Amino acid sequence: MPIFSYRPRYNYIGPAHSNPLLDEFSEEEVERNLRLLGDALRTHFEEIGGVVDELQGGIIRISVDMNQKQCDDIVAVYLRNLYLVADKVVEQ
């Protein structure tokens, strides 16, 4: 199965058009959202036969039978819902 890795993080860029009253998250809120992301991705991908591992350094590695774009699109939805972004990590 292909493996895709991401390093999620919080990047406050100010209030959004869709949520003009959005304040910057506290450190506790960021940690909570990162935990929620891991849980949500694990649930989603395990339901379709994938495996999600959380590695040292906050990296989330997903093994799933789909292409990179499909995986990126799914991860992007969860990131957006939790006000997070992620860098792709190239496996060596």
C-alpha positions as CSV (number, residue, x, y, z in Angstrom):
1,M,0.0,0.0,0.0
2,P,1.2,3.5,-0.7
3,I,2.4,5.6,2.3
4,F,1.7,9.3,2.7
5,S,3.1,11.4,5.6
6,Y,2.1,14.8,6.9
7,R,3.3,17.1,9.6
8,P,0.2,19.0,10.8
9,R,0.6,22.4,12.5
10,Y,-1.4,25.4,13.4
11,N,-0.9,28.6,11.4
12,Y,-3.0,31.5,12.5
13,I,-3.4,34.0,9.7
14,G,-6.1,36.2,11.2
15,P,-9.9,36.1,11.1
16,A,-11.3,34.3,8.1
17,H,-14.0,35.6,5.8
18,S,-16.1,32.6,6.8
19,N,-15.4,33.3,10.5
20,P,-14.5,37.0,11.1
21,L,-14.5,36.6,14.9
22,L,-11.9,33.8,15.0
23,D,-9.2,34.5,17.6
24,E,-5.8,32.9,17.7
25,F,-5.9,29.5,19.4
26,S,-4.2,28.9,22.8
27,E,-1.5,26.3,23.0
28,E,-4.0,24.0,24.7
29,E,-6.5,24.4,21.8
30,V,-3.8,23.7,19.2
31,E,-2.8,20.5,21.1
32,R,-6.4,19.4,21.3
33,N,-7.0,20.0,17.6
34,L,-3.9,18.1,16.7
35,R,-5.1,15.1,18.8
36,L,-8.6,15.4,17.3
37,L,-6.9,15.3,13.8
38,G,-5.1,12.1,14.6
39,D,-8.2,10.5,16.0
40,A,-10.4,11.5,13.0
41,L,-7.9,10.4,10.4
42,R,-7.4,7.1,12.1
43,T,-11.1,6.5,12.2
44,H,-11.6,7.5,8.6
45,F,-8.8,5.6,7.1
46,E,-9.2,2.4,9.2
47,E,-12.8,2.2,8.0
48,I,-11.5,1.9,4.4
49,G,-8.7,-0.5,5.2
50,G,-5.9,1.9,5.8
51,V,-3.5,2.3,8.7
52,V,-2.6,5.6,10.5
53,D,0.5,5.9,12.6
54,E,1.5,9.0,14.7
55,L,5.3,9.2,14.7
56,Q,7.8,11.2,16.7
57,G,7.8,14.8,15.8
58,G,4.1,15.0,15.2
59,I,4.2,13.3,11.8
60,I,1.1,11.4,10.7
61,R,1.8,8.5,8.4
62,I,-1.1,7.0,6.4
63,S,-0.9,3.7,4.6
64,V,-3.9,3.3,2.3
65,D,-4.8,1.9,-1.1
66,M,-5.3,5.2,-3.0
67,N,-3.3,7.8,-4.8
68,Q,-1.6,10.9,-3.3
69,K,-4.2,13.4,-4.5
70,Q,-7.1,11.3,-3.1
71,C,-5.3,11.1,0.3
72,D,-4.4,14.8,0.3
73,D,-8.0,15.8,-0.4
74,I,-9.3,13.7,2.5
75,V,-6.6,15.0,4.9
76,A,-7.3,18.6,3.7
77,V,-10.9,18.4,4.8
78,Y,-10.0,17.3,8.3
79,L,-7.2,19.9,8.5
80,R,-9.5,22.7,7.4
81,N,-12.3,21.7,9.9
82,L,-9.8,22.0,12.7
83,Y,-8.0,25.2,11.5
84,L,-4.8,23.3,10.8
85,V,-2.4,23.0,7.9
86,A,0.1,20.3,7.1
87,D,3.4,19.9,5.3
88,K,3.9,16.8,3.3
89,V,6.8,14.7,4.5
90,V,8.8,12.7,2.0
91,E,9.7,9.2,3.3
92,Q,13.4,8.3,2.8
